[in-house]
C-alpha cells in the first residue's frame, strides 16, 4: 500500500456511509484494523502508518463512544455548568 502512496498516514474512516449496514467499529475492531494496516505496510517494506480519526467533538465512528456538540453549540446553551460537565468524559 505505501508503495502507491508516498505519505505515511491515513486520515479518517471508511464509514462516510454505512459499510454493509454498519456505521462504525468498536474499539477492539479499530485496534485490529490499525494493526492489520501496520502489518501490511511492514511486510511490504513501507513506512509505519499513522492512522487518525476525526474526533473534534467525539469519536463518532467508534461504536459506544461519547459524541459532544461542537463548542459553539455548547456555548449557545448559556449554561456553563453543563459545558463543564463535558470534562468528566475526557
C-alpha positions in Angstrom: 0.0 0.0 0.0 2.6 2.6 0.9 4.5 1.9 -2.4 1.5 3.6 -4.1 1.1 6.4 -1.6 4.3 8.3 -0.7 2.9 9.6 2.6 2.8 7.6 5.8 -0.7 8.4 7.1 -4.3 7.7 6.5 -6.9 10.0 7.9 -10.5 9.3 9.0 -12.6 6.3 8.3 -14.3 4.1 5.7 -17.6 4.9 7.3 -18.6 8.1 5.4 -21.6 5.9 4.5 -22.6 2.6 6.1 -20.4 -0.3 5.1 -22.6 -3.4 4.7 -25.2 -1.8 7.1 -22.5 -1.0 9.7 -21.9 2.6 10.8 -18.7 2.1 12.7 -16.4 -0.3 14.7 -16.0 -0.7 18.4 -12.5 0.0 19.9 -11.3 -3.6 19.6 -12.2 -3.6 15.9 -10.4 -0.3 15.3 -7.3 -1.6 17.1 -7.4 -4.8 14.9 -7.8 -2.7 11.7 -4.9 -0.4 12.6 -2.7 -3.4 13.5 -3.5 -5.0 10.1 -2.6 -1.8 8.3 0.8 -1.8 10.1 1.4 -5.4 9.3 0.7 -4.9 5.6 2.9 -1.9 5.3 5.7 -3.5 7.3 5.6 -6.7 5.2 5.9 -4.6 2.0 8.8 -2.6 3.3 6.7 0.5 3.8 7.0 3.2 6.4 5.0 3.0 9.6 1.5 4.3 9.1 -0.2 6.9 11.3 -4.0 6.4 11.4 -6.2 9.2 12.5 -9.9 9.6 13.2 -11.7 12.9 13.2 -12.6 13.5 16.9 -13.1 17.2 17.2 -16.2 16.7 19.2 -16.3 13.0 19.8 -15.2 9.8 18.0 -18.4 9.3 16.0 -17.0 6.3 14.1 -16.4 4.3 17.2 -19.4 2.4 18.4 -20.3 3.2 22.0 -18.1 6.4 22.1 -19.4 9.7 23.5 -20.3 12.4 21.0 -20.3 16.0 22.1 -21.7 19.0 20.3 -19.3 21.5 18.7 -18.0 24.1 21.1 -20.2 26.8 19.5 -23.3 24.6 20.2 -22.2 24.1 23.9 -21.7 27.8 24.3 -25.1 28.5 22.8 -26.7 26.8 25.8 -25.6 29.7 28.0 -25.2 27.0 30.7 -21.5 27.0 32.0 -22.3 24.1 34.4 -23.5 21.9 31.6 -20.5 22.8 29.5 -18.1 22.0 32.4 -19.7 18.5 32.7 -18.1 17.6 29.4 -14.7 17.4 31.1 -15.8 14.4 33.1 -15.8 12.3 30.0 -12.4 13.4 28.7 
